[in-house]
Amino acid sequence: METYVQPVNADAFTLTELQRPGGLERLQTLQTPQALAAVLPHEVSGPAKSFAPRAEEDSAQPLSEDRLTSTAAATDAAAVSLPEPAHTMTLQECVAGLVGSEFYVKSRYAVCSGRQFGQVWIKNGTPVGESHFDVVVVGTIPKNSREMTATYYYTDFTIEGSTDARDLGVTTNASVPQSWPSYAQYTTGGNSLPATRKWAELLDGIPVKQTLTAPSGQPGTAGSLRQISAIYQPNIKLVAPPGWASDAFTGGDIFMLPPRWDEASYLNASATGGAAAFSVLATLKYSTADTAPEREVAKHIQKAFTKPTQTQPPLATKRLAGQNADEPLTRLYTDTERRGRNRVRAVYNCGKFFGANYAAGGKECDEFPFATTYQGAAGSDYDPLQDPLNFSVMALDGESNGAAGTLLGQFYTLNRIIDGPDDGFIVKITS
């Protein structure tokens, strides 16, 4: 029996394909270290980012995000509210999200990936049967909780030809190969792992669940933040049925999730010992739609992203962070002086380029990157690699600016965005 692994939703080998000349050789491309390497989501942030390769492509995300609005005018900053990010994910949502993607990030509290495990049954050098199934692992974190749950779903069982697939053993296991700090302590719950069940037993559809919790009160990193970061690594291996020999490869680590715990006093649940999230970049969505109260700010950011040289202050090489996972924005919270300098620098430039009376008619000075980020207008005072003119300002409607600020504040809290380089986010403009 030979084993091969592919992404969920990939086309499995058919018995006819395997029986053709060179059919078995095709399996070798799926059994190389490169093809089998467990990776992290492309959007991983924090210390976990340095542990292992990232997926080459962006993770799939929900196409849209509901926006809660009141009956107040669309320009009223108080009329808009971000919904609570998703803390659950169904198997069906995960499988649909993984079409064409290695990871599906529904939110910072609901992330999934999976693999297809195929088996080729060989007698006297000839394939006589093929079987395969999918393993999908959904990682979720309840609101204001320090407990991560990994739910292992086994699905899409398929048999062709002559096999003993129903007696195949499937071992579910997981590990935490790395922690920051290294002495962090965890508790586990749910099903005891490793656990081996036969293919026939897995047909009952009952998932395997494991919980992982970093208890509060540990030293962690970053002082009072008490940050703990980890790598959670699901592992699946196959056990050949009696009478069958297996090749050297029988499975292994299939991907990695990066949970993180913090006790930031400026975020929800700080009074109860902090909470957990996944160390993946969150996405702030602003809309240019006529009904969106933040629309003028969204248009400003859209121009700053797509036509940066047409924004003020002028800079021929202007390129602003926050557009993709390789150049995220990072939150600036604890250094109030630096936030103030970001704002002063932005206001100065609004006056310089839009006139001393730019605020007439209810306008305000809008800056991007935000003053609450390390990439703000005064960033070059602290980072010699940042160009002093690499930011954008615009005088625009004050109510729209206020609405955008309200959304940004909610976004920080709802997504547990912490101060510093160990976290981050990107901005997407919708219409």
SEKOLDREN-270607 format. One line per 5 residues: number of its first residue (from 1); their letters; for each residue x, y, z of N, C-alpha, C. Coordinates in pm, whole numbers. Layout:
BEGIN
NUM	a	X/Y/Z/X/Y/Z/X/Y/Z ~ ... $
This chain:
BEGIN
1	metyv	84/-119/0/0/0/0/88/124/0 ~ 64/215/-93/135/342/-98/38/455/-66 ~ 91/556/4/11/669/48/55/796/-25 ~ -40/879/-59/-8/1010/-114/-101/1114/-51 ~ -54/1237/-49/-129/1345/15/-145/1461/-83 $
6	qpvna	-265/1515/-89/-294/1629/-174/-381/1729/-97 ~ -399/1849/-153/-491/1944/-89/-634/1891/-92 ~ -713/1936/4/-856/1907/0/-912/1962/-131 ~ -1007/1895/-190/-1072/1931/-316/-987/1899/-439 ~ -867/1839/-420/-788/1799/-536/-849/1675/-600 $
11	daftl	-821/1655/-728/-869/1535/-798/-783/1416/-756 ~ -847/1315/-699/-774/1195/-660/-740/1113/-784 ~ -639/1027/-771/-605/937/-879/-716/835/-899 ~ -744/802/-1023/-836/692/-1051/-756/564/-1071 ~ -820/452/-1052/-752/325/-1069/-702/309/-1213 $
16	telqr	-779/359/-1309/-738/351/-1449/-609/429/-1472 ~ -600/547/-1415/-478/628/-1429/-358/556/-1368 ~ -379/496/-1253/-268/430/-1184/-220/306/-1258 ~ -310/240/-1333/-274/117/-1403/-208/142/-1538 ~ -212/266/-1583/-146/299/-1709/6/299/-1690 $
21	pggle	82/282/-1798/230/288/-1786/273/420/-1722 ~ 358/411/-1622/406/530/-1553/310/583/-1448 ~ 199/515/-1428/99/563/-1333/152/574/-1192 ~ 225/472/-1147/277/474/-1011/386/580/-994 ~ 460/607/-1102/565/708/-1092/508/846/-1064 $
26	rlqtl	384/869/-1104/322/999/-1080/306/1027/-930 ~ 298/919/-852/284/937/-708/407/1002/-646 ~ 522/981/-708/646/1029/-649/647/1181/-636 ~ 575/1251/-725/570/1397/-715/493/1443/-593 ~ 414/1355/-533/335/1388/-415/397/1331/-288 $
31	qtpqa	519/1277/-300/586/1218/-186/723/1279/-161 ~ 746/1398/-216/872/1468/-194/861/1552/-68 ~ 975/1584/-4/969/1670/115/901/1803/89 ~ 920/1860/-31/857/1988/-63/705/1976/-69 ~ 657/1867/-129/512/1851/-144/445/1820/-11 $
36	laavl	520/1761/82/461/1716/208/489/1809/324 ~ 563/1918/300/600/2007/409/478/2076/468 ~ 471/2076/601/363/2147/669/397/2295/673 ~ 300/2379/638/324/2522/631/226/2597/720 ~ 255/2725/739/169/2816/813/88/2900/714 $
41	phevs	-21/2962/758/-93/3052/669/-2/3165/619 ~ -27/3211/500/55/3320/444/49/3444/531 ~ -62/3465/602/-83/3585/681/-35/3572/825 ~ 43/3469/856/88/3450/994/169/3572/1039 ~ 156/3606/1166/229/3720/1222/295/3677/1353 $
46	gpaks	376/3767/1409/439/3738/1536/555/3641/1525 ~ 604/3588/1636/720/3500/1635/698/3372/1556 ~ 572/3328/1544/544/3206/1468/586/3220/1322 ~ 592/3342/1273/624/3367/1132/762/3314/1096 ~ 852/3307/1194/989/3264/1166/1009/3114/1185 $
51	fapra	904/3043/1223/921/2902/1258/925/2810/1137 ~ 845/2838/1036/832/2747/922/789/2827/799 ~ 799/2767/681/754/2837/560/606/2871/568 ~ 570/2980/500/430/3018/488/373/2963/358 ~ 242/2945/354/176/2910/228/208/3019/126 $
56	eedsa	228/2979/2/266/3076/-100/154/3173/-133 ~ 31/3127/-125/-82/3211/-165/-156/3263/-42 ~ -228/3374/-61/-312/3427/45/-418/3325/83 ~ -455/3324/209/-565/3238/254/-697/3291/198 ~ -790/3201/180/-925/3243/141/-992/3309/260 $
61	qplse	-1076/3409/232/-1149/3479/336/-1293/3495/291 ~ -1385/3524/384/-1525/3549/344/-1530/3662/241 ~ -1622/3651/147/-1631/3750/41/-1676/3886/92 ~ -1759/3886/194/-1810/4013/245/-1826/4003/396 ~ -1845/4118/457/-1864/4124/601/-1987/4208/631 $
66	drlts	-2076/4154/710/-2197/4228/744/-2161/4355/819 ~ -2237/4458/795/-2219/4585/863/-2349/4618/935 ~ -2340/4640/1063/-2458/4673/1141/-2479/4824/1137 ~ -2598/4868/1095/-2628/5009/1087/-2758/5040/1157 ~ -2767/5162/1208/-2890/5206/1271/-2974/5280/1168 $
71	taaat	-3084/5338/1211/-3169/5414/1121/-3122/5558/1107 ~ -3010/5591/1172/-2956/5726/1163/-2901/5751/1023 ~ -2869/5875/996/-2817/5910/865/-2689/5834/836 ~ -2666/5806/709/-2550/5726/671/-2420/5795/708 ~ -2423/5926/723/-2299/5998/756/-2274/6005/906 $
76	daaav	-2364/5953/986/-2351/5960/1131/-2250/5856/1178 ~ -2143/5899/1243/-2040/5805/1287/-2095/5702/1384 ~ -2199/5740/1459/-2256/5647/1557/-2349/5546/1492 ~ -2373/5562/1361/-2471/5476/1295/-2411/5347/1243 ~ -2284/5326/1263/-2219/5209/1207/-2149/5130/1316 $
81	slpep	-2151/4999/1301/-2087/4913/1400/-2041/4785/1333 ~ -1922/4742/1365/-1872/4616/1313/-1934/4500/1391 ~ -1966/4390/1323/-2018/4274/1395/-1908/4200/1468 ~ -1946/4118/1562/-1850/4031/1629/-1791/3935/1526 ~ -1659/3921/1519/-1599/3826/1425/-1647/3683/1453 $
86	ahtmt	-1643/3601/1352/-1689/3463/1364/-1602/3385/1463 ~ -1668/3309/1548/-1598/3221/1643/-1629/3074/1617 ~ -1704/3045/1512/-1738/2908/1476/-1719/2890/1326 ~ -1709/2765/1284/-1699/2733/1142/-1749/2591/1121 ~ -1834/2572/1023/-1883/2438/992/-1787/2367/897 $
91	lqecv	-1800/2236/890/-1722/2159/795/-1748/2207/653 ~ -1875/2234/622/-1912/2275/487/-1848/2409/452 ~ -1845/2502/547/-1782/2631/523/-1633/2614/495 ~ -1570/2528/572/-1427/2507/554/-1397/2447/417 ~ -1467/2341/380/-1441/2274/252/-1463/2370/137 $
96	aglvg	-1570/2449/144/-1596/2547/38/-1486/2653/34 ~ -1438/2694/151/-1334/2796/157/-1200/2748/107 ~ -1177/2617/112/-1048/2563/72/-1037/2535/-77 ~ -1142/2565/-154/-1134/2548/-298/-1030/2646/-353 ~ -919/2594/-398/-814/2678/-454/-724/2744/-353 $
101	sefyv	-741/2715/-224/-660/2777/-120/-616/2672/-19 ~ -501/2696/42/-448/2602/140/-508/2625/279 ~ -547/2750/305/-610/2785/433/-735/2868/407 ~ -830/2855/498/-947/2942/497/-950/3015/631 ~ -941/3147/627/-943/3229/747/-1077/3301/750 $
106	ksrya	-1170/3247/825/-1300/3312/840/-1289/3433/930 ~ -1203/3424/1030/-1173/3536/1119/-1048/3498/1197 ~ -1005/3586/1287/-890/3553/1372/-925/3448/1476 ~ -1049/3407/1479/-1094/3309/1577/-1147/3182/1510 ~ -1136/3173/1379/-1188/3056/1307/-1104/3037/1181 $
111	vcsgr	-1014/2937/1185/-920/2911/1077/-919/2762/1048 ~ -907/2724/921/-905/2580/892/-814/2548/775 ~ -778/2422/767/-706/2366/654/-729/2216/654 ~ -669/2146/562/-690/2002/558/-607/1938/449 ~ -618/1808/438/-548/1732/336/-632/1612/290 $
116	qfgqv	-607/1575/166/-664/1451/113/-558/1341/124 ~ -595/1230/184/-506/1115/197/-553/1007/100 ~ -464/970/8/-496/865/-88/-413/741/-63 ~ -469/625/-95/-398/499/-79/-408/421/-210 ~ -295/371/-254/-290/286/-372/-259/144/-326 $
121	wikng	-346/53/-360/-334/-86/-317/-271/-166/-430 ~ -156/-228/-401/-73/-288/-505/-50/-436/-474 ~ -68/-519/-576/-36/-662/-568/52/-700/-687 ~ 165/-763/-655/258/-807/-759/298/-691/-851 ~ 314/-574/-792/359/-458/-868/252/-389/-949 $
126	tpvge	127/-434/-938/18/-376/-1017/-86/-315/-925 ~ -127/-191/-950/-234/-132/-870/-364/-207/-891 ~ -426/-247/-780/-553/-319/-789/-667/-240/-725 ~ -633/-135/-656/-737/-56/-591/-685/82/-550 ~ -778/176/-534/-746/310/-488/-853/354/-391 $
131	shfdv	-810/420/-285/-905/474/-188/-852/608/-140 ~ -941/692/-91/-897/820/-37/-1002/879/54 ~ -959/969/140/-1049/1041/229/-986/1176/259 ~ -1066/1267/310/-1019/1401/347/-1012/1414/499 ~ -909/1484/545/-899/1525/684/-906/1678/687 $
136	vvvgt	-1006/1731/753/-1023/1876/763/-1016/1912/911 ~ -931/2008/946/-915/2049/1085/-957/2195/1097 ~ -1055/2220/1181/-1106/2355/1203/-1062/2402/1341 ~ -989/2512/1344/-947/2571/1471/-1039/2687/1507 ~ -1096/2685/1627/-1187/2791/1669/-1155/2835/1813 $
141	ipkns	-1189/2960/1841/-1168/3016/1975/-1294/3092/2014 ~ -1363/3054/2122/-1482/3127/2165/-1449/3271/2204 ~ -1551/3354/2206/-1533/3495/2243/-1476/3506/2385 ~ -1375/3588/2399/-1313/3617/2529/-1266/3490/2602 ~ -1215/3394/2524/-1172/3267/2582/-1024/3244/2557 $
146	remta	-961/3166/2643/-822/3126/2625/-813/2983/2572 ~ -925/2926/2533/-927/2786/2488/-943/2778/2336 ~ -845/2716/2271/-855/2685/2129/-903/2542/2113 ~ -995/2521/2021/-1043/2386/1991/-1006/2351/1848 ~ -941/2236/1830/-912/2182/1698/-1008/2066/1674 $
151	tyyyt	-1094/2080/1573/-1192/1977/1542/-1151/1907/1414 ~ -1127/1777/1424/-1080/1696/1311/-1199/1625/1248 ~ -1228/1659/1123/-1336/1595/1049/-1275/1499/946 ~ -1330/1379/939/-1291/1282/838/-1409/1263/744 ~ -1385/1286/615/-1497/1290/522/-1454/1246/383 $
156	dftie	-1552/1235/292/-1529/1203/151/-1456/1070/133 ~ -1502/966/203/-1441/834/190/-1481/771/56 ~ -1381/728/-22/-1406/674/-156/-1319/550/-178 ~ -1378/446/-236/-1307/321/-263/-1331/281/-409 ~ -1225/239/-477/-1235/188/-613/-1148/65/-627 $
161	gstda	-1202/-42/-682/-1125/-162/-705/-1116/-249/-581 ~ -1010/-328/-572/-991/-424/-463/-902/-362/-355 ~ -961/-341/-237/-886/-282/-126/-931/-344/6 ~ -852/-319/109/-894/-346/246/-903/-215/323 ~ -951/-112/254/-953/22/311/-1032/29/441 $
166	rdlgv	-1137/-48/453/-1220/-39/573/-1144/-80/698 ~ -1036/-159/681/-954/-200/795/-830/-113/811 ~ -819/-9/731/-705/81/741/-712/158/872 ~ -600/166/945/-595/244/1068/-555/388/1040 ~ -623/482/1105/-592/625/1090/-562/682/1228 $
171	ttnas	-440/728/1246/-397/781/1376/-400/933/1374 ~ -476/988/1467/-485/1134/1484/-396/1176/1599 ~ -311/1274/1573/-223/1323/1678/-197/1472/1655 ~ -139/1537/1753/-103/1678/1742/8/1708/1840 ~ 80/1815/1813/190/1855/1902/201/2007/1904 $
176	vpqsw	275/2055/2002/312/2197/2010/464/2199/2003 ~ 520/2202/1880/666/2191/1866/743/2315/1908 ~ 674/2429/1922/745/2550/1959/653/2645/2034 ~ 707/2709/2136/635/2811/2212/724/2932/2231 ~ 662/3047/2244/731/3172/2278/657/3235/2395 $
181	psyaq	713/3235/2516/845/3184/2555/846/3031/2556 ~ 965/2975/2556/978/2830/2547/924/2758/2670 ~ 915/2827/2784/871/2763/2907/720/2776/2929 ~ 646/2825/2831/501/2838/2846/438/2703/2875 ~ 334/2704/2956/264/2583/2996/124/2580/2933 $
186	yttgg	81/2459/2897/-50/2442/2835/-126/2328/2901 ~ -257/2336/2889/-342/2223/2927/-420/2179/2804 ~ -443/2050/2793/-519/1996/2680/-645/1928/2732 ~ -742/1919/2644/-868/1854/2679/-929/1791/2556 ~ -1051/1740/2572/-1117/1673/2461/-1071/1530/2448 $
191	nslpa	-1064/1480/2325/-1020/1343/2301/-873/1326/2334 ~ -839/1213/2390/-700/1181/2420/-627/1146/2291 ~ -513/1211/2267/-434/1185/2147/-296/1136/2186 ~ -233/1048/2105/-281/999/1976/-395/899/1991 ~ -478/894/1887/-591/802/1885/-599/738/1747 $
196	trkwa	-609/606/1744/-618/534/1616/-756/471/1602 ~ -819/499/1490/-948/440/1457/-941/384/1316 ~ -1018/279/1292/-1023/222/1158/-1111/307/1068 ~ -1082/298/938/-1161/366/836/-1310/343/859 ~ -1348/217/881/-1489/182/899/-1549/254/1019 $
201	elldg	-1469/275/1123/-1519/343/1243/-1536/493/1218 ~ -1451/549/1135/-1459/692/1107/-1580/729/1023 ~ -1642/630/963/-1761/656/882/-1878/706/966 ~ -1868/696/1100/-1977/743/1184/-1988/896/1184 ~ -1886/963/1127/-1892/1108/1115/-1866/1185/1243 $
206	ipvkq	-1833/1116/1351/-1806/1185/1477/-1664/1242/1473 ~ -1649/1372/1484/-1514/1430/1475/-1431/1404/1599 ~ -1302/1416/1583/-1208/1414/1695/-1184/1558/1737 ~ -1184/1584/1867/-1163/1720/1915/-1053/1724/2021 ~ -970/1825/2010/-870/1851/2113/-871/2000/2146 $
211	tltap	-863/2030/2274/-854/2170/2315/-713/2199/2366 ~ -671/2324/2348/-540/2368/2394/-558/2503/2462 ~ -513/2512/2588/-529/2635/2665/-396/2672/2729 ~ -362/2800/2719/-248/2854/2793/-306/2928/2913 ~ -298/2872/3033/-358/2938/3150/-304/3079/3170 $
216	sgqpg	-389/3167/3219/-348/3305/3243/-255/3313/3363 ~ -189/3426/3375/-100/3449/3487/43/3407/3464 ~ 72/3342/3351/210/3305/3321/289/3429/3279 ~ 422/3426/3295/502/3544/3260/486/3589/3116 ~ 493/3495/3022/482/3533/2882/592/3628/2839 $
221	tagsl	565/3705/2733/660/3804/2684/593/3941/2684 ~ 672/4045/2658/623/4183/2650/563/4231/2781 ~ 624/4192/2895/584/4245/3024/441/4216/3061 ~ 365/4322/3091/227/4305/3137/136/4250/3029 ~ 180/4254/2904/99/4195/2797/89/4044/2814 $
226	rqisa	192/3984/2873/196/3839/2897/157/3760/2771 ~ 224/3792/2664/194/3727/2538/257/3588/2532 ~ 180/3492/2487/228/3356/2463/189/3319/2321 ~ 286/3274/2244/260/3232/2106/303/3087/2091 ~ 238/3016/2002/268/2873/1987/242/2827/1845 $
231	iyqpn	295/2710/1816/265/2639/1692/185/2515/1730 ~ 66/2502/1673/-15/2381/1692/-11/2303/1561 ~ 33/2176/1568/64/2100/1449/-12/1967/1444 ~ -120/1959/1367/-191/1832/1350/-105/1731/1274 ~ -120/1604/1309/-41/1497/1250/-132/1379/1223 $
236	iklva	-129/1331/1100/-212/1217/1060/-122/1110/999 ~ -133/987/1051/-58/876/994/-150/756/974 ~ -116/677/872/-197/560/838/-126/432/881 ~ -207/334/919/-156/203/960/-215/100/866 ~ -131/34/788/-178/-62/689/-253/-178/755 $
241	ppgwa	-358/-230/692/-431/-345/747/-343/-470/750 ~ -380/-568/829/-306/-694/831/-296/-753/690 ~ -177/-802/656/-158/-863/524/-108/-767/420 ~ -98/-638/455/-51/-539/361/75/-471/416 ~ 173/-452/330/292/-375/366/273/-232/317 $
246	sdaft	331/-139/386/320/1/344/458/55/309 ~ 461/157/224/588/220/192/634/305/309 ~ 748/369/294/806/444/405/718/562/447 ~ 650/623/352/567/738/385/426/693/420 ~ 381/726/540/245/690/582/170/812/636 $
251	ggdif	221/934/607/156/1055/656/253/1136/739 ~ 198/1226/819/282/1310/903/214/1442/935 ~ 294/1545/962/240/1677/991/175/1733/866 ~ 52/1782/878/-21/1824/758/-28/1976/740 ~ -23/2053/845/-14/2197/839/2/2248/981 $
256	mlppr	7/2380/999/27/2436/1132/-69/2553/1156 ~ -115/2564/1280/-195/2678/1323/-115/2757/1427 ~ -126/2891/1427/-48/2973/1520/-134/3042/1627 ~ -178/2972/1730/-256/3039/1836/-168/3133/1918 ~ -235/3235/1975/-166/3334/2058/-255/3373/2174 $
261	wdeas	-194/3397/2289/-267/3439/2408/-208/3571/2457 ~ -293/3658/2509/-242/3783/2565/-333/3826/2680 ~ -281/3916/2762/-358/3974/2871/-354/4127/2863 ~ -364/4178/2740/-358/4323/2720/-470/4393/2795 ~ -433/4492/2875/-532/4562/2957/-625/4648/2873 $
266	ylnas	-588/4678/2749/-670/4765/2664/-763/4686/2571 ~ -772/4554/2592/-860/4471/2511/-963/4400/2597 ~ -1068/4354/2535/-1173/4282/2607/-1117/4162/2682 ~ -1183/4127/2789/-1152/4008/2871/-1027/4025/2954 ~ -969/4146/2957/-847/4164/3036/-873/4140/3185 $
271	atgga	-996/4168/3230/-1027/4150/3371/-1039/4002/3408 ~ -1053/3916/3308/-1069/3773/3335/-949/3693/3285 ~ -835/3757/3273/-715/3683/3234/-685/3685/3087 ~ -739/3780/3013/-707/3789/2871/-780/3685/2787 ~ -734/3667/2665/-801/3576/2573/-705/3535/2463 $
276	aafsv	-752/3449/2376/-669/3396/2267/-722/3442/2133 ~ -635/3436/2034/-669/3459/1894/-564/3385/1813 ~ -586/3373/1684/-483/3316/1599/-393/3428/1548 ~ -264/3402/1544/-168/3501/1496/-170/3507/1344 ~ -282/3554/1291/-295/3582/1148/-341/3726/1134 $
281	latlk	-296/3792/1031/-330/3932/1011/-480/3947/990 ~ -539/4040/1062/-680/4071/1043/-694/4167/925 ~ -815/4174/869/-841/4262/756/-949/4362/791 ~ -912/4490/785/-1007/4600/806/-1068/4634/671 ~ -1200/4631/662/-1268/4660/536/-1341/4793/545 $
286	ystad	-1304/4882/457/-1374/5009/441/-1442/5008/304 ~ -1556/5073/295/-1634/5073/172/-1647/5212/112 ~ -1644/5218/-20/-1666/5343/-93/-1812/5360/-134 ~ -1898/5268/-94/-2038/5276/-133/-2103/5404/-80 ~ -2201/5455/-152/-2268/5580/-111/-2332/5568/26 $
291	taper	-2371/5447/65/-2437/5427/194/-2340/5404/308 ~ -2211/5397/278/-2111/5371/382/-2069/5501/447 ~ -2086/5516/577/-2048/5643/641/-1900/5675/634 ~ -1816/5575/615/-1671/5598/608/-1623/5617/464 ~ -1715/5635/369/-1683/5628/226/-1572/5725/183 $
296	evakh	-1568/5849/238/-1466/5945/195/-1327/5900/239 ~ -1318/5843/356/-1190/5788/401/-1150/5669/315 ~ -1248/5585/281/-1220/5470/195/-1166/5515/59 ~ -1224/5622/5/-1177/5674/-123/-1034/5727/-111 ~ -1005/5791/2/-869/5841/25/-769/5725/27 $
301	iqkaf	-800/5621/103/-708/5507/112/-695/5437/-23 ~ -807/5426/-93/-803/5364/-226/-707/5440/-319 ~ -713/5573/-316/-623/5654/-397/-479/5637/-349 ~ -459/5633/-217/-325/5617/-162/-264/5484/-203 ~ -346/5381/-217/-298/5249/-261/-272/5246/-411 $
306	tkptq	-365/5298/-490/-360/5281/-635/-289/5394/-709 ~ -292/5515/-653/-227/5631/-716/-148/5710/-611 ~ -54/5646/-547/15/5711/-433/87/5840/-470 ~ 139/5849/-593/213/5969/-630/122/6089/-653 ~ -8/6067/-653/-104/6177/-670/-157/6226/-536 $
311	tqppl	-101/6176/-426/-144/6218/-293/-41/6312/-232 ~ -81/6380/-125/7/6474/-55/57/6412/76 ~ 183/6437/113/284/6515/43/339/6441/-79 ~ 394/6514/-177/443/6449/-299/569/6366/-274 ~ 570/6246/-331/687/6158/-323/679/6059/-438 $
316	atkrl	777/6064/-526/775/5981/-647/782/5832/-615 ~ 842/5797/-502/859/5655/-468/761/5610/-360 ~ 654/5685/-344/561/5655/-234/497/5517/-252 ~ 502/5437/-147/435/5308/-141/396/5286/4 ~ 266/5272/27/216/5268/164/188/5126/211 $
321	agqna	223/5101/335/200/4969/395/50/4947/415 ~ 14/4820/440/-124/4786/469/-199/4725/353 ~ -132/4706/240/-201/4653/123/-199/4502/114 ~ -98/4439/175/-85/4294/165/-16/4238/288 ~ -13/4105/294/40/4038/413/190/4056/430 $
326	deplt	261/4093/324/405/4111/335/442/4249/389 ~ 347/4344/385/372/4479/436/250/4526/517 ~ 227/4466/632/108/4501/709/127/4630/789 ~ 19/4680/842/23/4787/940/34/4725/1078 ~ 102/4793/1170/112/4744/1307/59/4850/1403 $
331	rlytd	-13/4805/1503/-83/4897/1592/12/4969/1689 ~ -9/5098/1704/65/5181/1798/-31/5224/1909 ~ -12/5169/2028/-103/5200/2138/-31/5258/2259 ~ 72/5192/2305/132/5230/2433/210/5361/2425 ~ 267/5392/2312/347/5514/2299/256/5630/2256 $
336	terrg	193/5693/2353/99/5801/2322/170/5922/2262 ~ 294/5945/2301/369/6058/2243/389/6038/2094 ~ 422/5916/2053/443/5889/1911/311/5902/1834 ~ 202/5856/1892/72/5874/1827/44/6022/1806 ~ 74/6102/1910/53/6245/1899/138/6307/1790 $
341	rnrvr	262/6263/1777/351/6318/1674/302/6278/1535 ~ 249/6157/1522/189/6118/1394/80/6216/1354 ~ -5/6247/1451/-118/6334/1423/-73/6478/1392 ~ 22/6529/1470/72/6665/1448/135/6676/1309 ~ 212/6574/1270/276/6576/1138/171/6575/1027 $
346	avync	66/6497/1045/-40/6491/944/-112/6626/933 ~ -150/6684/1047/-221/6812/1046/-135/6922/983 ~ -7/6923/1015/83/7022/954/79/7012/802 ~ 83/6890/749/84/6872/605/-51/6904/542 ~ -160/6882/614/-290/6924/562/-293/7075/544 $
351	gkffg	-243/7146/644/-238/7291/633/-146/7336/521 ~ -36/7267/503/62/7304/401/7/7286/261 ~ -65/7176/237/-107/7144/101/-253/7178/70 ~ -335/7196/173/-477/7228/149/-517/7364/204 ~ -421/7436/258/-446/7570/306/-478/7575/454 $
356	anyaa	-452/7690/513/-471/7706/658/-617/7688/698 ~ -709/7714/607/-852/7700/639/-911/7571/583 ~ -827/7468/573/-874/7342/513/-992/7282/588 ~ -1008/7316/717/-1114/7257/798/-1248/7329/782 ~ -1253/7433/699/-1379/7506/679/-1487/7413/624 $
361	ggkec	-1608/7433/669/-1720/7352/621/-1728/7214/684 ~ -1661/7197/797/-1671/7068/866/-1572/6964/821 ~ -1468/7005/751/-1368/6908/707/-1266/6881/817 ~ -1197/6770/804/-1092/6733/897/-973/6679/818 ~ -860/6668/884/-740/6613/821/-738/6462/842 $
366	defpf	-746/6389/733/-740/6243/739/-601/6199/694 ~ -541/6107/769/-408/6059/734/-408/5908/716 ~ -322/5863/626/-300/5720/608/-152/5701/577 ~ -87/5604/641/-136/5513/744/-188/5587/867 ~ -275/5517/939/-341/5576/1054/-240/5625/1158 $
371	attyq	-279/5727/1232/-193/5779/1339/-173/5676/1449 ~ -260/5577/1458/-250/5473/1559/-169/5353/1511 ~ -84/5376/1408/4/5270/1361/148/5318/1362 ~ 240/5222/1368/383/5255/1365/426/5311/1230 ~ 344/5293/1128/375/5342/995/319/5483/972 $
376	gaags	268/5548/1077/208/5679/1067/304/5787/1018 ~ 252/5911/1006/324/6019/940/459/6051/1003 ~ 475/6030/1132/601/6062/1199/691/5940/1213 ~ 661/5835/1141/738/5711/1156/885/5727/1128 ~ 920/5818/1037/1061/5836/1002/1142/5893/1118 $
381	dydpl	1076/5954/1216/1148/6004/1333/1203/5891/1418 ~ 1144/5773/1401/1181/5657/1483/1246/5546/1400 ~ 1215/5543/1271/1265/5438/1183/1340/5503/1067 ~ 1473/5493/1064/1550/5559/958/1523/5503/819 ~ 1461/5386/811/1430/5327/682/1300/5380/623 $
386	qdpln	1223/5454/701/1096/5507/652/1118/5647/596 ~ 1076/5670/473/1091/5802/412/1003/5903/484 ~ 1053/6022/512/975/6123/584/846/6164/514 ~ 835/6138/384/715/6177/309/629/6058/269 ~ 658/5942/323/585/5822/281/456/5804/361 $
391	fsvma	364/5896/342/231/5888/401/140/5976/316 ~ 12/5975/344/-83/6054/265/-179/6127/358 ~ -208/6252/324/-308/6329/398/-409/6386/301 ~ -529/6408/350/-634/6466/268/-735/6534/359 ~ -779/6652/318/-886/6723/389/-1018/6669/337 $
396	ldges	-1097/6612/426/-1223/6552/381/-1331/6566/488 ~ -1449/6521/454/-1566/6535/540/-1541/6481/680 ~ -1566/6565/780/-1538/6527/918/-1623/6414/968 ~ -1748/6406/924/-1835/6297/971/-1787/6163/917 ~ -1743/6162/791/-1688/6039/734/-1560/5999/807 $
401	ngaag	-1478/6097/841/-1355/6070/914/-1387/6012/1052 ~ -1490/6068/1115/-1530/6017/1246/-1582/5875/1240 ~ -1661/5845/1135/-1714/5709/1119/-1601/5609/1098 ~ -1503/5647/1016/-1389/5559/991/-1311/5535/1119 ~ -1295/5641/1200/-1226/5626/1327/-1300/5535/1423 $
406	tllgq	-1434/5546/1423/-1515/5458/1508/-1495/5313/1467 ~ -1499/5287/1337/-1481/5151/1288/-1342/5098/1322 ~ -1241/5183/1309/-1105/5139/1338/-1090/5102/1484 ~ -1147/5182/1574/-1140/5150/1716/-1209/5019/1748 ~ -1327/4998/1688/-1397/4872/1710/-1317/4754/1654 $
411	fytln	-1258/4775/1538/-1179/4670/1473/-1063/4625/1561 ~ -992/4721/1619/-881/4687/1706/-926/4597/1822 ~ -1036/4635/1885/-1083/4562/2003/-1140/4426/1965 ~ -1227/4423/1866/-1293/4298/1828/-1193/4193/1781 ~ -1084/4238/1720/-986/4144/1665/-863/4127/1753 $
416	riidg	-866/4184/1872/-755/4172/1967/-622/4208/1902 ~ -617/4325/1837/-494/4371/1776/-407/4432/1886 ~ -291/4373/1908/-204/4421/2015/-97/4516/1959 ~ -42/4594/2047/62/4691/2012/190/4619/1972 ~ 256/4672/1868/389/4625/1837/400/4536/1715 $
421	pddgf	521/4491/1686/549/4416/1563/500/4272/1563 ~ 454/4222/1677/408/4083/1682/265/4066/1634 ~ 205/4172/1586/68/4165/1535/59/4259/1416 ~ -56/4261/1351/-70/4350/1237/-203/4329/1167 ~ -226/4413/1067/-349/4403/989/-329/4467/854 $
426	ivkit	-420/4435/764/-421/4496/631/-555/4563/609 ~ -562/4649/509/-684/4723/479/-730/4687/338 ~ -856/4655/323/-914/4629/193/-1030/4725/169 ~ -1033/4781/50/-1138/4875/13/-1240/4802/-74 ~ -1365/4806/-33/-1473/4743/-108/-1567/4854/-159 $
431	s	-1663/4812/-241/-1757/4912/-293/-1899/4858/-285 $
